[in-house]
Amino acid sequence: MIVLLIVLCITDGALSQIRYSVPEEADHGTLVGNIAEDLGLDLTKLASRRFQVVPNSRTPYLEVNLENGVLFVNEKIDREHICKQSANCQLNIEVFLENPLELFRVEIEVVDINDNPPSFPETDITVEISESATPGTRFPLESAFDPDVGSNALRTYDITTNNYFYLDVQTQTDGNKFAELVLEKPLDREQQAAHRYVLTAVDGGQPPRTGTALLVVKVLDSNDNVPVFDQPVYTVSLSENAPVGTLVIQLNATDMDEGLNGEIVYSFSNHISSRVKDLFSIDPRTGRIEVRGEVDFEESSLYQIFVQAKDMGPNAVPAHCKVLVKVTDLNDNAPEITFSTVTESVSEKAAPGTVIALLSVTDRDAEENGQIHVEILGDVPFKLKSSFRNYFTIVTDGPLNREQADSYSVTVVARDKGTPSLATSKSIRVQVSDENDNSPTFTQSIYDVYVTENNVPGAYIHAVTALDPDIGQNALISYSILECDIQGMSVKTYVSINEETGYLYALRSFDYEQLKDFTFMVQAKDAGTPELSSNATVKVIIVDQNDNAPLVLAPLGKNGTAKEPLPRSAEPGYLVTRIVAMDADDGENARLSYSIQRGNENGMFRMDWRTGELRTARRVSAKRDPHQLYDLLIEVRDHGQPPLSSSASVMVMLVDSMADGRGGGDRGGTAKAKDGTLDLTLILIIALGSVSFIFLLVMIVLAVRCQKDKKLNIYTCLTSDCCLGCTSCCSRQGRARKKKLSKSDIMLVQSAVNVSGAGTAQVPVEESGTFGSHHQNQNYCYQTKHQRAELSYLVDRPRRVNSSAFQEADLVSSKDSGHGDSEQGDSDHDATNRGHSSGADLFSNCTEECKALGHSDRCWMPSFVPSDGRQGPDYRSNLHVPGMDSVPDTERGKGFASSFRVDIPETA
C-alpha cells in the first residue's frame, strides 16, 4: 500500500494532502492507513480539535475513525462500477480540524484486480466471405469486452489453428484492442461452404482470464468489386448539448459494380461501443450520421465511430472507415457552492478576521467556462478569503453591533467566465450574540410623583422604567433605591421599590403639614458581566388633602360657649364679635367661610362669610326682641372636598350699656334662678337619673380596669422597639403620655420580624388582592419614630368598632365640635358609643393624639380614600387583636379593599 504525503502551507492555517491506494473488492474493515499518524497529528487532541470529515466528501465505501484517525474500508469497492473504463479510479475524502483550522485532502486510488474475464457480445459470430476474396483480405471481428483496466484489460485474441485464416490484433487510439480475420489462402465454396473456429479473447492478468466464442465463416459466391470511402479516417467537431437530429457528417462510398452489386448500404461496425450507438445514428441509404442522444463534454470529449459500407450484390465485401467526433465544451454547468462548516453565531465583540464559515466552489466545465469568481453580496461586515485550491473562508471584516443588527444573511455568489456567464448563490444566516455593552436607561431622568397625603402605607404610588437594548441576562434589570436621609431618617423607611418591576410603594402615611416633598435616587442595574447601571431622580410631591377641620380660636368661652354683650342701643352693623378660626390645611382646603346655623331665626344678626365678623342686622326692638339672650351656633366651614366644618357657640346678651354687659352674666343667672321654679317631680327624676348614670359609669370603669389588669402580662405597648423585636418594651407605667403622636410617626417597616421573648410582638400586615394590581405580597410592621411612644391605648380599644361609625367620624360632619375632643352629640362620641363599653378608656388616653392630629378618629391612622374618589370606611375596622371578638364578614366588608391584620402573641 503506497502513501504519498504532500503538505501545503498557506495563510490562516495548514493544509495538507495525503494519498493512499487500496485494491478493489477489499473486505469490510480493511485498513487503508492512519491519517492522523501519517500527517504527524497529536492523537490525544483529535477530539478537542473536533477532527471530522467534510460532509460533502463522504463516501459509503470508506470510513474514518474520528478518535484515532484510522481510514478503513466500510464496504466492498467495485472499481468497474465506480469508474467504469477510466484508467485512473480515485476516491477523495477531505478532513479538517478546528482551533486552528487545518484542512487535509485524502486521495485513495482504487487499484484494479483481475476479477472480470473478457466476454463476447454473442456466443456465435458469423462472417460471410466471398470465395473470390483474395488472400490478405481483412474481415473485422466483433470485439470482446473486459471491464478491467490496465494490465488486467483485454490483451490479445487467439483462433483455432487452420490453413485459411489468421488473426491480426490491432490497438485503437483509446487503447482498446480488436481483431481482424485475415484471409491467408483462397477459399473454395465448392470444397467447403463453412469454416468453424474457436475465437478466444485473453486479458493480461496474472493468471490471465479468457472468453470464447464460436466463429463461423460462410463462403459466398463472388462479387468482385467492393465499395470505397473517400478517406479512411474522418474528423469532425460537435458542440455538446447539440439537439437530436443534428448532422455530424455525411459519408460517401462508391462501388464500381452495377445494379445490386453497386448499391451501397451503410452501417456501424460490429465492434462499435453501445454508448456510441446510443448517441449517434446512421442512415443506411445515405450514410448520414446524426445526433441521437445527449452529447455531454463532461462525459467524454472524443467519440470514435466505425462505419462499414457494403454493396447489395452477392458475396459483398464491406469497406470500412473511422469517424472521430471531437466534442466542444459549452458553458452549460453553473458553479456549485458547498458549505463545509458554518458557525451559528458570532459575538458582537469578535475581532476582525474571525472565521465564520468554510466553503468550496467547483465547476464541471473546462477552461474559461470552469474559471470561477467568488464574492459576497451586499453591505455586510464579512469578506471572503481564499484558503486552498477552490476553498474559501468567510471572516468578519469589521466591528459588529447586535443592537443595530442581530443577524446577517450572508449571500455568496460564484460566477464563471463562460459566455454567457453562469452564476450560483447560497446564503447562510449568521446570528450575532449579545454582549453587555449597554447600560440601562431610564425613560425619564427626573420623575415627579404626586401622592395625596394620608395614603395607605404600602400603597403603590408610581412606576419607574428603564430600558436596556441588550437581551437575556444583559437586559435583566433590577431596581433599587440609593441610600439617603429624609428628615434624619433613611429614605427606605419612606418608600420601597419592587426590584423586578420598578413599582414604588409608600411605606408610611404622608402628612402634607409636616412634609411637603422629598427627593431620592433610584438605580437600574442589569445582570450582565460586568454589571452596568444608571440613576434617575424621583421627586415625591405630597398633595394636600382636606383632613383638618377648622379650629375656632376666638372668642373663647367657658364650657365651649362664648358670651358677648349687645347694647340695646346698638345701631345696625354693630360689631358684636369676630369669629377667629384657622385650618392646618393649604389652599382651598384652608379657605374658610362663616355662617350662622342656629339662633338667628328673627334675623337679628348677620355674619360676614369671609371675615367672620358678627354684626347686627337691625336695631334692637323690645317687641321683636323680648328675650335678653341669643344662643347662636356659628359654623366655620372650609372649601375642601369634602368640606369639613367646626362650630362655635356664642351667647349674645342684651344689655342696657356696655358696663352692664360686663356683669350681666351673673345678674342674668340670678334672675334666671329666681324666675325659674323647679317642679318637685322633675327634681326627683333628675336626681334618680343622675344616680343611675353614676352607678353605671362606675361599673363600666371597674370592668375595664379588671380587664386591663388581667391582660397586663399579655399585651405590651407597641413601640418601635417592640415592632423590631427588641426584648425590652415599655412597662405598664409607660402609658403616661410623654410626647405627642402625629401621623408621620406611623410608618410601615418592610419586614416581618418574629422575635421570641417576653414583651415582644410580631405585627404582620396581610394585604388583600384588591389593594392594588401593582402589589406583590409583602409583610409590613407598624412602628413609631419614638422608641417609647405610648401606644397602649390600642390594647384597650373596643374590640371591633363599627366601620360605619369611623366613616362618619372621618367625614367630620357638622356635628363635630372642631376642638378634637369627643363631646356629647359629636360624631366622635357617637362612634365611641357604638363600640364596647371599654372604649371610654381608649378615648380618655387619646386626647393628646387627637389634639396633635386634629380629630380623635385619626389617633390610629388617616382615613383612606379610594382611587375612584369615593370615601371608604375606616381601615381600623380590619384591625384584629387576638382574643377579641371577630366581626361578621358582612360587617367587615364595609371597610376598604386592603385589610391589615395585627397579631400580638401571648408571652409565657
Secondary structure, DSSP 8 states (H G I E B T S, - for coil): ---EEEEEEETTEEEEEEEEEEETT--TT-EEEEHHHHHT--GGGTTTTT-EE-GGG--TTEEE-TTT-EEEESS---HHHHHTT-S--EEEEEEEETTTTEEEEEEEEEE--S----B-S-SEEEEEEETT--TT-EEE----B----GGGSEEEEEE---SSEEEEEEE-TTS-EEEEEEE-S---TTT-SEEEEEEEEEE-SSS--EEEEEEEEEEE-------EES-SEEEEEEETT--TT-EEEE--EE-SS-GGGG-EEEEE-TTS-HHHHHHEEE-TTT-EEEE-S---TTT-SEEEEEEEEEESSTT---EEEEEEEEEE--S----EEEEEEE-SEEETT--TT-EEEEEEEE--S-GGGG-EEEEE-SS-SEEEEEEETTEEEEEE-S---TTT-SEEEEEEEEEESSSS--EEEEEEEEEEE--S----EES-SEEEEEEESS--TT-EEEE--EE-SS-GGGG-EEEEE---EETTEEGGGTEEE-TTT-EEEESB---TTT--EEEEEEEEEESSSS--EEEEEEEEEEE--S----EEEES--BTTEEEEEEETT--TT-EEEE-EEE-SS-GGGG-EEEEEEES-TT--EEE-TTT-EEEESS---TTT---SEEEEEEEEEE-SSS--EEEEEEEEEEESSHHHHHHHHHHHHHHHHHH----HHHHHHHHHHHHHHHHHHHHHHHHHHHHHHHTTTT-----HHHHHT-S----GGGGS--S---GGG-EEES------STT---------GGG-TT------EEE-SSTT---GGGTTS-SS--HHHHHHHHHT-TT--SSSS--TTSHHHHHHHHS-TTHHHHHHHTHHHHHHHSSGGGSS------TTS-----GGGG---TTS----HHHHTTS-SS----------
